[in-house]
Amino acid sequence: MRIDRKRLEASMDALGRVGATPKGGLNRLALTDDDRRGRDLLVTWMREAGLAVTVDQMGNIFGIRAGADGLPPVLMGSHADSVPTGGRYDGQLGVLCALEVIRTLNDGKVSTRHPVGMVIFTNEEGARFQPAMIGSGVMAGKIPLEDAYNARDRDGLRLGDELERIGYLGSEPCVPRPLRAYLELHIEQGPFLEEEGIPVGIVEGIVAIAWSRLTLTGVQDHAGPTPMRIRHDALVAAADVVRGVRDIPRTIGGDLVSTVGRLDVTPNIPNAIPGRVALSIDLRAPDEHHVTRALGLVDRLATEAAHAEGVDYELDHYWRVPRTHFDLEVVDTIERAARSLRCGHRRILSGAGHDAQYMAAICPTGMIFVPSRDGRSHCEEEFTAMDDIEHGANTLLLAGAALAGQA
Ligand SMILES: [Zn+2]
């Protein structure tokens, strides 16, 4: 039993045209008109594949193919929203591979003990509404439904209103449901599989993540008449912190990565000494303890940088996600599937968050990665070769079928 590569490719092309950018990328922000058009197309295909389609209170779309016994389903899926100038693979590839698996089971008239289903999660990217992974987060009970509805985009539009506007405010309760397993195929978004020429990554889990916010407050003053000796420049202190954060992984090792991605400078004009700077710090590592040690170094860094420039600071370690371990049985099942296909595979950790992270809290979960060219994603150049996608989709097929069991 193998997936139909041509059919999968045709579906990728058709869905990729919805919200396509001139340079071959994708702009399909959550709950926009283009998101609705993409959802409508997917729902049409899901119904054509004979699936019973339902929509929950968060607009998560489920399609279930009946099993022989009254057992909980094996669910496969991902998200269909993108970042503003994203690519055609992040998210929708996982949704389309799930659909292709179901079409293949239909072609072979395969009857499974557990139902096999697919899911499209709402607003995974967090590009329009924060936080990210909000559809799966509510389903896993980690984000209150009302908080999700009240999330607002840049223009002040409410997520709940936008769900209703595009016709995807469903009636099914968005709560944990009994599931045999959740499987998500996704692009790697990093360089390792491509560097090693390996088509299939068997994801063992997701790295631990910590986010901090540092606010440095100096003295805002005129850039001309103020002599250097009496300055307290918040941006100069911030520069020390940026450099220091960059150097933390060298001290700690263990594949820790650290990023200052956001800098808000006040007043941010050429002729004033910056009085206030707020910056973000993102730390990730496979080992929880490395993150803890890195946070300690951030504390020291902030104290030293603020002292050297004579500014005040406030440091808030406000968000922390522990390391996610995927289910051993599911990971082994995926590995057996890849092995039986005789395609290259290796175990790998995800450095990015995915819906699978929340799903792991409510059912046995695993992920399959396929390579990203040059390790790039969230850009129009995002690309995965069809040969690799075929290996990944077949791995998803065999793993899903194994978990669902022969009827
Ligand atoms: Zn994604």
Residues whose N, C-alpha, C, O or C-beta is under 5 A from the ligand:
A	BS01	ZN	D90 G91
